[in-house]
Amino acid sequence: MKSLGLTLAAALFATTAFGEPTATGDLGLVIERAKGSVLLVDQSERAALARIEGLGDLSHASLVYSPDERFAYVFGRDGGLTKVDIVTREIANRVVQAGNAIGGAISDDGTLVAVSNYEPGGVRIFDADTLEMVADIPTDSKTIGLVDAPGRRFVFTMWDTGETWIADLSSGDLDITKISDMGDRPYDALITANGRTYITGLFGEDGLTALDLWDENPQPIRVLPNYGRGQKEMPVYKMPHLEGWAHTGNEFVLPAVGHHEVLWINSDTLEESGRTQTYGQPVFAMARPDGRHVWVNFAHPLNDTIQVIDTVSKKIIHEFKPGPAVLHMEFTPRGNEVWISVRDAGKVMIYDTHSFEKLREIDADSPSGIFFTARAHRTGL
């Protein structure tokens, strides 16, 4: 694969040297968590194009794209922030900005990249062009749930203190709004595509907490206060990823912490509207772009299976086993295909989302997150 990547990269340089344009809208990156590399893939060709190495510890990595889809900003567990040029297929810049990072976000105008840290805690914000730090926000807490919000704002939450902060850089200066009483040990969060609702999951108590970011003075809104691990704590084998919550029609579909089910919540009233029993503890519950189906994968030891739920009936309509350690799913922008990383098989598997037929496999080294460039144009991704 490496020699193939070098050959293809050489061919690309030859064409761009003559001024031919390079399209990025069909491309994506796959995290290869064991080797500190990312695999550049092409959706239409269903193929790997190149491997880019030297990105550090990617055992819990994510990334965001620049608005023009050329650059990916990869957030590594070792605190590394790596800017990858997917046109030249090389690292454009890299800084190690903390001891232990847990994800990041890019501002709506694409000029700022923020990183959320466990060690030393807090959020650091960088110039997207140079990776020079422009703001350091200490929090005295592990920070989680960092997302971008409209208007050059970032929203993030503290595991230790149960606060959510809004960092506003719209004026050029940093202005911070602090919201307390978000709950006991928030563990992750999401923001809706319109940038209005921010929801954080709670590990230390039942329920979730929402904020209406259109409110001039956002206040915590309790969601499902009687649901969660409860007085009888359930074992949790892997925390759900809330960025993988589905929003389909007027409902959220979210993985239940410690339970073998997904929950349905009315997105207008934030009240429960249903439950679907599942094969295992859900990790991701992701909606096909048209919203008709939700695909769910599960925590160890039941992580070889995927279930597909119809959002009209709320019933499981398909179940299959791609292989050992299904870690992530990514739909093509119009939802005709889904790409699935199967870590212990060393494969990315591609399926037709209507017939469920497997279309192709791509070799990858311990693949985890899959990120297509269409994410560049979506809030919160």
C-alpha positions, 0 to 999 in steps of 0.5 A, a space after each residue: 500500500 505504501 508503494 502504491 501511495 508513493 506512486 499515486 502521489 508522484 502522479 498527482 504532483 506531475 499533474 498539478 505541476 502543469 496547473 491541472 485542478 485537483 478535486 477534493 469533494 470525493 475524498 476522505 481520510 481514515 484514521 489508522 490508529 495503531 501506526 499514527 497514519 491516515 489513509 486517503 480514500 476516494 469515494 467514487 473509486 472505492 479505493 485508497 489513494 495514499 497513506 500519510 504517516 507521522 501523526 503521532 498517537 491516534 488511538 482516540 483521534 478525530 479531525 475536521 476540514 477546512 472550508 475549501 476541503 483541502 486541509 484536515 486538522 487531526 487531533 491526536 491523543 498525545 496532544 498533537 495537532 496535525 495539519 494534513 494537505 490532502 492535495 499534496 498528500 503530506 503533513 503541512 504543519 504539526 504542533 504538540 500543544 498538550 499532554 492528552 487531547 480529546 478532540 477539536 473543532 474549527 470555527 465557522 469561517 475556517 480561521 480558528 482551530 480549537 483543541 480540547 485537552 485532558 492534560 493540562 485541561 482547558 482549550 487552546 485555539 490556533 490560527 488555522 493557517 499557521 497553527 500559532 496559538 491565539 488563545 489559551 483557556 485554562 479550566 482546571 478540569 478535563 474538557 469534553 464536548 468541544 464543538 463549533 457554533 455559529 459566529 466564531 464561537 466554541 462551546 465546551 464542557 468540564 467533566 470535573 466542575 459540570 460547567 459549560 463555557 461559550 468562547 466567543 471570538 467574533 469581535 477578535 477578542 476572547 469573551 467567555 460565558 460560563 454556565 454552571 449546574 450542567 450536571 454531574 460528570 458530563 462526558 460528551 456533547 453535540 450541537 444540532 446542525 442549525 447551531 441552536 441546541 447543545 446537549 451533553 450526556 451525564 455519567 454521574 447522574 441520570 439524564 442529559 442537559 441541553 442549552 438553547 444557544 439562541 437564548 441571550 442567556 442560555 440556562 440548563 434544560 434537564 432532559 430525561 431526568 429519570 433515565 440513565 444508569 440510575 440507582 442500580 448502576 449498569 456496567 459501561 463497556 464503552 462510552 457512547 459517542 454523542 457526535 454520532 447521535 442521529 437527528 432525523 425528522 423531529 427526533 433525536 436518536 441516541 445511544 443509551 449509557 449502559 443499556 441495550 437500547 437507543 432512545 428517541 427524543 422529540 427535538 422540539 419538546 426534548 421529551 422521550 418519544 420511544 425506545 428500541 431494544 438493541 443487540 448490545 450497548 450502542 456506541 454510535 447511532 447514525 442516521 442515513 442522510 435522508 433520515 429514513 434509517 439509523 445504523 447502530 454499532 456496539 461496545 465490546 464484546 458485541 462489537 462485531 454487529 450492526 443493526 439498522 433501525 427504520 425511523 418510521 416504525 422504530 423497529 430493527 429491519 436488518 442485522 449483520 456482522 461485518 467482522 471483529 471490532 466495528 469502530 465507526 461508520 461514515 455515510 457518503 454525502 447522499 447516503 447511497 453507501 456506508 463505509 465501515 471500519 472493522 479494526 481487527 479485520 484490518 478492513 474498511 468495508 463498503 455497503 449499499 445502504 438500500 440493498 445492504 450488499 457489500 460492494 468492496 473492501 479496502 485494506 487498512 491498518 487498524 482503521 477507526 474513524 472515517 471522515 469524508 470532506 463533506 463534513 467541511 460544510 456541516 456545523 459540529 463536524 
